[in-house]
Amino acid sequence: MNDKSAISRCLSFIGDVRQELDKITWPSRKEVTITTIVVFVLAVIAALFFSIVDTVAYKVIHFVIGR
């Protein structure tokens, strides 16, 4: 394999990557902020839900076992 063809292919690849990056529609700062807040709120809700389910399951199991 020829070094020149490898370098040429690498440069061509980098050019293609730059063209693809120009096509990306990046979210605005406001969209990122809102999405981040939604993720945090949903994570807290999920944590509370699983905490409650875990506590109830623990109490039910201990009631059934009788400890």
TORKOL-4160 file (C-alpha; in steps of 0.2 Angstrom, whole numbers, padded with zeros to 4 digits, m for minus):
67
<pt num="1" X="0000" Y="0000" Z="0000"/>
<pt num="2" X="0006" Y="0017" Z="m0005"/>
<pt num="3" X="0009" Y="0030" Z="0009"/>
<pt num="4" X="0003" Y="0044" Z="m0002"/>
<pt num="5" X="m0014" Y="0035" Z="m0005"/>
<pt num="6" X="m0015" Y="0032" Z="0014"/>
<pt num="7" X="m0012" Y="0050" Z="0018"/>
<pt num="8" X="m0024" Y="0055" Z="0004"/>
<pt num="9" X="m0038" Y="0044" Z="0011"/>
<pt num="10" X="m0035" Y="0051" Z="0028"/>
<pt num="11" X="m0037" Y="0069" Z="0022"/>
<pt num="12" X="m0052" Y="0064" Z="0012"/>
<pt num="13" X="m0060" Y="0056" Z="0027"/>
<pt num="14" X="m0057" Y="0072" Z="0038"/>
<pt num="15" X="m0065" Y="0082" Z="0024"/>
<pt num="16" X="m0080" Y="0071" Z="0024"/>
<pt num="17" X="m0081" Y="0072" Z="0043"/>
<pt num="18" X="m0081" Y="0091" Z="0042"/>
<pt num="19" X="m0095" Y="0091" Z="0029"/>
<pt num="20" X="m0105" Y="0080" Z="0040"/>
<pt num="21" X="m0102" Y="0091" Z="0055"/>
<pt num="22" X="m0109" Y="0106" Z="0045"/>
<pt num="23" X="m0125" Y="0096" Z="0043"/>
<pt num="24" X="m0129" Y="0094" Z="0061"/>
<pt num="25" X="m0142" Y="0105" Z="0069"/>
<pt num="26" X="m0136" Y="0109" Z="0086"/>
<pt num="27" X="m0149" Y="0112" Z="0100"/>
<pt num="28" X="m0150" Y="0130" Z="0108"/>
<pt num="29" X="m0144" Y="0133" Z="0125"/>
<pt num="30" X="m0162" Y="0135" Z="0131"/>
<pt num="31" X="m0166" Y="0118" Z="0124"/>
<pt num="32" X="m0151" Y="0110" Z="0132"/>
<pt num="33" X="m0156" Y="0118" Z="0149"/>
<pt num="34" X="m0174" Y="0113" Z="0148"/>
<pt num="35" X="m0169" Y="0095" Z="0143"/>
<pt num="36" X="m0157" Y="0094" Z="0157"/>
<pt num="37" X="m0170" Y="0100" Z="0170"/>
<pt num="38" X="m0182" Y="0087" Z="0164"/>
<pt num="39" X="m0169" Y="0073" Z="0165"/>
<pt num="40" X="m0165" Y="0078" Z="0183"/>
<pt num="41" X="m0184" Y="0079" Z="0188"/>
<pt num="42" X="m0188" Y="0062" Z="0181"/>
<pt num="43" X="m0172" Y="0055" Z="0189"/>
<pt num="44" X="m0179" Y="0062" Z="0206"/>
<pt num="45" X="m0196" Y="0055" Z="0203"/>
<pt num="46" X="m0189" Y="0038" Z="0198"/>
<pt num="47" X="m0178" Y="0038" Z="0214"/>
<pt num="48" X="m0193" Y="0042" Z="0225"/>
<pt num="49" X="m0204" Y="0029" Z="0216"/>
<pt num="50" X="m0191" Y="0015" Z="0218"/>
<pt num="51" X="m0188" Y="0020" Z="0236"/>
<pt num="52" X="m0206" Y="0019" Z="0240"/>
<pt num="53" X="m0208" Y="0002" Z="0231"/>
<pt num="54" X="m0192" Y="m0005" Z="0240"/>
<pt num="55" X="m0199" Y="0001" Z="0257"/>
<pt num="56" X="m0216" Y="m0007" Z="0254"/>
<pt num="57" X="m0208" Y="m0023" Z="0248"/>
<pt num="58" X="m0197" Y="m0024" Z="0263"/>
<pt num="59" X="m0211" Y="m0021" Z="0275"/>
<pt num="60" X="m0222" Y="m0034" Z="0267"/>
<pt num="61" X="m0209" Y="m0047" Z="0266"/>
<pt num="62" X="m0204" Y="m0044" Z="0285"/>
<pt num="63" X="m0223" Y="m0045" Z="0289"/>
<pt num="64" X="m0225" Y="m0062" Z="0280"/>
<pt num="65" X="m0209" Y="m0069" Z="0287"/>
<pt num="66" X="m0213" Y="m0063" Z="0304"/>
<pt num="67" X="m0196" Y="m0056" Z="0309"/>
